[in-house]
Amino acid sequence: MNIRIVNKSTNELPQYGTKASAGIDLRANLVNDVIMKPMERTIIPTGLFMEIPVGFEAQVRPRSGLAIKKGVTVLNTPGTIDADYRGEIMIILINLSNESFVVKHGERIAQMVIAAHEQAEWNLVQDLSETDRGAGGFGSTGV
């Protein structure tokens, strides 16, 4: 798949880490370091602008290493970037640790997965088909 991208940062274009990687790392595009205090959230720019094909979305997800090592994660996970959005890709981070975290320019702060999707057409009915589970909610399957 070919995605048009504008890079207004000094970072390289996002790259897949391996041939089998689903996600690409997104890097911070900063003039000055950003210090995140515990439980603080902030928006970090990437300097990237994309033209995603209709029928696809970009999903922004946390980096597992950053989450486990530093307690920093993406707040709205997964964040969705729609095909008709043309603004800068911005990452909402939250520091869930007990220590301040410094975001530096070029740091890998999130990962992005390009995924196909469909739009639903609603069929208004009065009843739904029966299943063994029925209306059983959280934990109702024994898990």
N, C-alpha and C positions, 0 to 999 in steps of 0.2 A: 504494500500500500504506500502511496506517495502522499505525504502531507506537507503543504506549503508552510514554511516557518520563517519568521523574522526574528533575528537575534540582536537585541539592542544592548546586550551585556558584553563583558569582556571574557566571559566563560565560553568554553567550547559548546557546540551543540550537544544535546543529550545523546547518550550512547547506551546501547545494551551492553551489560557486563559480560554476558556469554551468549552463545548462539541460541540457547534455549530460554533465555530470560524473557519474562512477560513484561516486566516493568523497566523503565529507564529512570535514572536518577535525575532529579531536578536540583539545580544549585541556586544558592542565594545570590542576588545581584544587589550589592550594598556599597555605598560610599563609606559609611562608618559601621563599625560593629554594632550589633543590637544585643543589649543585655536583657535577658528574660529572667525576672525574679520567679521564685516558686509560685505556682498557680497562676502565673501571668500568661496571657495570650496576646499574640501580635500577628500582623500580616507581613509576610516577607515577599518582596518582589523577586521575579526570576529574570526579567528582561526579555522573556519569550512571548511571542504572539503567534498564534497558529490558525490555520484554516483547515478544520477537521471536516472530512466528507460527510454529507448528510447520511444518516443511518448509522453513524458512529458517535461515540463520546470519548472523552479522555477522563479517566478516573484518577484522582489524586489520592494517594494512600501514604501511610507512614512508612518510614524506613525502619525495619525491625532492629537493626543495630543501634540506631539513635534512640529508639524507644527503650530497649533493655539496658543500654549502657548509660544513658543520660536522663531517661524519663521524659523525653520530649517526643511529642506525637502530633499528628495532624488532627485538628479538632473536629472538623466535619468530615468524618471518614465513612465511605469514600466521598470526596468532593467531586462533583460532576461538572465538566466543561462541555457545554453544548456545541453542536456543529455551527451554529450561527453566531457564537460569541467571537469577537475580534479584539477584545481588550487584552491587556497583559495578564499572563498567568501569575496569580498571586496565591501564596500558600498560608493558610491559617494554622499557626503553630501554637501549642500550649505546653508549658513546662510543668509537668506533674511531679517533679522531684522536689526535694527539700533544699536544693542548692540552686544558685543562679546558674544560668547557662548563657554562654556567649555565642551568638551566631555571627560568623565571619563571612566575608565575601568569598564566593566560590565553594562554600561548604555544601555538601549534599544534604538537603533538608527534607526531601520527600521523594516518592517515586510515582511515576505515571504509567498507566496501562491504557492502551487504546482498545476499546471494546465495541462490538456491534450491538445494536439495540433495535427494537421495533416499537412503534407507537400502537397502542391498543385502540380498538374501536369498541365502545361500550354497547352492550346488548342488555337493556333494562328488562328484567324479568321479576316475577313475584316470588319465585322459589328457586333454590339451588339443589343440585343433585345430592343425594345422601352418600356419606362415606363412613367407614368404621370410626374415624376420629371425630367427625361431626364438628362441633364448636369447641372442642377441647383446645385449650391454649397452652401457655408456657408450661413445659414439663409434663404435658398430658400423654406423651408417647413413652414415658418411663425414662427419659434421658435427663 
